[in-house]
């Protein structure tokens, strides 16, 4: 009795064949790998995925957030006074959206700088607590003597 594959088995086979083909194409076209080696590697990757994740069910996101954030950083870096319409046309967005993106990235960078400054302060405080000494630049002069901030004069 010949058992033909059901739709689910057929989709799995198509997925793995597609993975092998996509990997082979990527290796051959963009990484200079010989076609035979690229096909062999694509098949090996597909076999590995089937062996390692076979039987699993998972969702592969399109990663729009990552793509959008790369785009947003490019827009922020390229933004200059008066070129919002040009960027809007290039990226297929409205000029208002361009300004929103620039404002958002600017706020993110400002928050990151504040977070970095806070981390530096915390690191310095931790270093002081662990060593019992302040960093060399934390002393101040008072009538020609070095005075630590916590000492009374």
C-alpha positions in Angstrom: 0.0 0.0 0.0 1.5 3.3 -1.1 1.0 6.2 1.3 1.1 9.6 -0.3 2.2 12.6 1.8 -0.6 14.6 3.4 -0.7 18.4 3.0 1.2 19.1 6.2 4.1 16.8 5.1 4.1 18.3 1.7 4.4 21.9 3.2 7.3 20.7 5.4 9.1 19.3 2.4 8.5 22.4 0.4 9.7 24.6 3.3 13.0 22.6 3.7 13.5 22.6 -0.1 13.0 26.3 -0.1 15.5 26.8 2.8 18.1 24.8 0.9 17.5 26.7 -2.3 17.6 30.1 -0.6 20.8 29.3 1.3 22.5 28.0 -1.9 21.4 31.1 -3.9 22.7 33.4 -1.1 26.0 31.7 -0.9 26.6 31.5 -4.6 25.4 35.0 -5.6 26.5 37.1 -2.6 29.4 35.2 -1.0 31.4 33.8 -4.0 30.8 30.2 -3.1 31.0 27.8 -6.0 27.5 26.6 -7.1 28.1 22.9 -6.2 29.4 23.8 -2.8 26.6 26.3 -2.3 23.9 23.6 -3.1 25.6 21.1 -0.8 25.8 23.7 2.0 22.1 24.7 1.5 21.1 21.0 1.7 23.2 20.6 4.9 21.6 23.6 6.5 18.1 22.3 5.6 19.0 18.9 7.0 20.3 20.5 10.2 17.1 22.5 10.7 15.0 19.4 10.2 17.0 17.4 12.6 17.4 20.2 15.3 13.9 21.7 15.1 12.0 18.9 13.6 8.6 18.4 15.2 8.7 22.0 16.6 6.2 24.6 15.8 7.3 28.2 15.8 6.6 31.5 14.3 9.2 33.4 12.3 8.6 37.2 12.5 9.2 39.4 9.5 11.4 41.6 11.7 9.7 44.8 10.7 10.8 46.6 13.9 14.5 45.9 13.1 14.1 47.0 9.5 12.2 50.1 10.5 14.7 51.1 13.1 17.6 50.7 10.6 15.6 52.9 8.2 14.8 55.4 11.0 18.5 55.7 11.9 19.4 56.3 8.2 16.7 59.0 8.0 18.0 60.6 11.3 21.6 60.6 10.0 20.7 62.1 6.6 18.2 64.7 7.9 19.3 68.3 7.3 17.3 71.5 7.3 15.0 71.6 4.3 15.5 68.0 3.0 12.5 66.4 4.7 10.5 66.3 1.4 13.4 64.7 -0.4 13.7 62.0 2.3 9.9 61.5 2.3 9.9 60.9 -1.4 12.9 58.6 -1.2 11.5 56.4 1.6 7.8 56.6 0.5 6.7 58.5 3.7 5.1 61.8 4.4 7.3 64.7 5.4 5.4 64.8 8.7 6.4 61.2 9.3 10.0 62.1 8.6 9.9 64.7 11.3 8.3 62.3 13.7 11.0 59.7 13.0 13.8 62.4 13.6 12.1 63.4 16.9 11.8 59.8 18.0 15.4 58.9 17.3 16.6 62.1 18.9 14.7 61.3 22.0 16.0 57.7 22.0 19.6 59.0 21.7 19.0 61.5 24.5 17.6 58.8 26.8 20.6 56.5 25.9 23.1 59.3 26.8 21.3 59.9 30.1 21.4 56.2 30.8 25.1 56.0 29.9 25.8 58.9 32.3 23.9 57.3 35.1 25.8 54.0 34.5 29.1 55.9 34.7 28.1 57.5 38.0 26.9 54.2 39.4 30.2 52.5 38.3 32.2 55.3 40.0 30.2 55.0 43.2 30.6 51.3 43.2 34.4 51.6 42.6 34.6 54.1 45.5 32.6 51.8 47.8 34.7 48.8 47.0 38.1 50.5 47.2 37.4 53.1 49.8 39.0 55.7 47.6 37.7 58.2 45.2 39.0 58.4 41.7 42.0 60.7 41.3 40.0 63.5 39.8 37.5 63.7 42.6 39.6 65.7 45.0 39.4 69.4 45.3 41.8 72.0 46.6 41.2 73.9 49.8 43.9 76.3 50.8 46.6 74.3 49.0 45.5 70.9 50.5 43.8 68.1 48.7 40.3 67.6 50.3 38.0 64.7 49.7 34.3 65.6 49.2 33.2 63.8 52.4 35.8 65.4 54.6 34.9 68.5 56.6 37.0 71.6 56.4 
